[in-house]
Amino acid sequence: MMRICVLRVCIIVVCFFAASPGHSEMEGWEWKYVSSGMGNADLHSIAVCPSDSSVVYAGSYKVVYKTTDRGNTWTEILSLRGTDNGINTLAADPLHREVIYAGTAKGLYRSRDQGVHWERIFQGVGGPENMIFAVFVNSHTSENIYIGTLAGIFFTEDGGRNWVRGQYLPAHSIVTSISGDAYDQHILYAASARGIYKTLDSGIGWNRIHESAVDESSLYNLIADEEEGMEEVDITDMRDGSHIRKIITAPGNRGIIYAATPRGLLVTKNSGITWTTAGSIGLVSHNIRDIAISTGDPEYVYAATDRGIFRYSRDSDSWDELYKGITSSDIRCLAFARAEQNSPPVLWAITRSGVYKSAPSFPSAVPQNAGQGYGRPEARDILSMFDDEPSIEEIKEAAIAYAEVSPDKIREWRRAAAKRAWLPNVSMKYGSAKDWQSSSYFYSTRDEKYKDDDITDGKDSDWYISLTWNLGDLIWDDAQTSIDNRSKLMVQLRNDVLNEVTRLYFERRRFQIDLLMSSPGNDKEDIDNDLRLQELTASIDALTDSLLSRRIAQKGIGAQRQE
């Protein structure tokens, strides 16, 4: 009976934490960690089978993994370890569930049996043509494939037997994303380091419809001398470079196109004639690495950034963060799976710490009247179970102290600089010299002879000291400018630390409440839950000099003494 009461009160608490604005079909969902069997792979790409949402592929630079049970287990299907080749991107065939493509540093590979066997179907001339960053397969016919390389766009209309190069693209056009128009299969869009391009004739000719500012130095750093061979391109550099990273067309809204950039989300409502930057209210980081849209909910755009996952509402022109259940803020890419009958679609996320997918949170399955008769006092009783753990204020203070980013440090700098202006510039000199002089005197008479030598030597020394003040420094010292620059960097670092530790703290607390209200599971689930709780604790400890673990240990020692 007691467990039932606790369960109902926990439901109230979790509902309180889970409440968020908006009416997206993803509302009331949270993130579930699904990286079992992957080890510590540094993942950066994902492909979800459009015709079978249970089949998902995830790739690092050297390995591709596959799951056929929606992420419960993963198996390795392609390894390039020990070779000079690497995997840059993955793409699933929209019409055939067995076909998967891998864009690599040595061309395009295809598997017709979900990764059991692989064949290379494109090999360019020279390193830039071989370096593939984007793969797009026509949803009307799988024989029509487009690839974006360091040297432009190539496409085939016969499944890879013959390839044609797209025309009118500038030299060294690094193409990072290709997307097709939902209403006209002959129209495609491509994102590149030099802007956004559009074709009206199935990829034969391309015209630029948006020009982006190009950092020429970073652009050419990605292109190696063909005579010396193609060097490995860092995927992190491509993900965080100055170019446009992703372009997608909005399903159900002809003419609306979105582009992910390092400065925010670009949008056009007239097929690329004019472009504007979407609003930034609620968007913590403008560094958007990837974007995704659900076909069933095209009013929202989901963005992967270096500070978390955010959802953009076209109606409100604002963003909100989707953080419940996800601990990593370093998000690499996103992909939607096809929605199952009577259920929302699943959004997959590749992060620095592994793979996550959206899943229905527990309260969404609870009747609306669950927990009636249990008021806030009982909910507070549940929260009081964590009174022995540090509060969020203590955690923040420990994080600031450990990172040495306290505002007091900046004030101390300023006080020291102000005192310095009153100190004089001191200069002192000392000099010494020796002198020597000799003379002789001689006379002679009949009765007397005389000779006298006069020799003198001396030692001179002099010194002086001067004290000077710069009266202008009493009003403004140049050191203040340096302090201003350092303080801006420190404020940014402090905000990053506080955002990260706050996210981890409340994610751990929600997870603790979820464990309280969940029914006992099998041994594997219990082990996974215990490891997850340890991971969250360790992540907080890494930012607070192990404050959380020390407090938990003190609680354990105190409990033993009471016994």
C-alpha positions, 0 to 999 in steps of 0.5 A: 500500500505504501509503495502505491502511495509513493508511486502516485506522489512520484507521478505528480513530481515527475509531471511537474518536472516534465511540464513544458510549453508547446503542442508538438507531437513530440510533447511529453516525450523524453530521451532514452540512452540506447548505445548498448554494444557500441563501446566508446565509439566517437559517432558522428553520422546516422541513417534510419531506414525509411521503410522499417523504423526498427533498422537504424545505422550509426557510424564513427569515422572507422566503424558502422553499427546496425540495430534491428530492434530499435536500439536495444542491441547494436552489431558492427557491420563495417570496419575500416580500422587499420586503413587510410579510409574513413566513413563520413556519412551514411544514407539508407535507401528510401525504397529498399530496407536492405540497402545502405550507403556509406560515403567515405574518404575513398568513394561511395560504398553500398550494401544490398544486405544490410551491411553483410557485404559491401561494394564500391560504386563510385571512385573519383579521380583524385582525393577531392572527388573521392572525399564524400560528405553527402549522399542523397537517394531519390525517393521515387527511384533508387537508381538515382543517387547524388553525392556531395564531395570536396570537388562538387556533385556527382550523380547516377541514374543507373544505380552507380554504373555511370556517373555524371558531374554536376555543372556550374559549381565553382572549383573546390565546392565542398558539398555537405548536404543534398536535399530533394524537393517533395513536389518535383523530383527534378528540383534539388538543393545543395549546401556547400562551403560557398553557399546554397545551390539549386538545380531544376534539371535533376542535377545537370546544372546548378545555380547559386541561390544564396551566398555565404561568407567563406573563410578561405583559409579554413576552406583550403585547409580541407583540400589537400594537394592532389599530387601528394594524395588526400589527407584525412579530413577531421569530421569535427572540423567539417561539423564545426566549420564556417560552411552551411552544414545541412539543408532540408525542405519542409514536408507539406509546405512547398517553397519552405527550405531550412539550412543549418549554419554556424550562425543560426537557422536560415529559412526561405519561403519562396524556394530560395529567392530570399533568405532570412535568419530564423528568430533566436529566442530560446536558442542557447547556441547558434552553432547548428550542426544538423536539422530534422523535420518530422513529416507528420509535424512540419511546423517544427524544426529540430536542431542539433547544436554544441549546446544541446537539442532545440526545437524551433516553432515556425508560428512563434519564431522561437526555440525551446530546449529538449533536454529531459533524459539526455546528458550530453550537450555535444549533439552531432546529428539527428534523424527521424524514424517513420511514425508507427500507427497511432504513435508519434515518430521517433527522433534519433540523436547522435551525441558525444556520449552515444546514441539517444532516441525519443521515447514516451515518458512514464506520465504520458501513459498515466490517466489524467486523474492519477494522483488525485487526493495527494497534495503538494505536502506529500510531493515535498516529502518525496523530494525531502528524500534527497535532503542529504545530497547537495542542493543545486546552489551548493553544486553551482558554488562547487563548480565555480570554485573548481573551475576558478571562474568566480566573479570575485576573481575578476573584482580582485583583478580590478582592485589590483589594477587600481592599486597598481596605478598608485605605485611609482615607476622606480629607476636607479643608476649607479656609476664608479670610476678611477683616476691616476696621475703622475709627475716628476720634479728634478733640480741640481746644483753644485752642492745638492741634487733633488728628484721628486715624483708626484703620483696620485690616484682617486676613486669616484662614484655616483648614484641616483634614484627617481620615482615617477607616476603616470597621472593618466593611469590613475584614471584609466590603466591599460591593464583594465582593457586586458582585464575586460577581455579576460572577464568576458572569456571567464563569464562565458566559461562560467555560464558554460560550466553552470549550464552543464552542471545544472543540466546534469543535476536535474537530469540525475534527480529526474532519473532518481525519481523515475527509479523510485516510481518504476516497478522492479525490472530484470537484472540487466535493467537494474544493472543498466540503471545503476550504471546510468546513475553512476555515470550521472554522478561521475559527470557532476563530480568531474565539474565539482571536484567530487562534491556529490560523491563525498556527500553521499559517502558522508551520508553512508558513514553517518548511517553506519554510525547510527546503526 
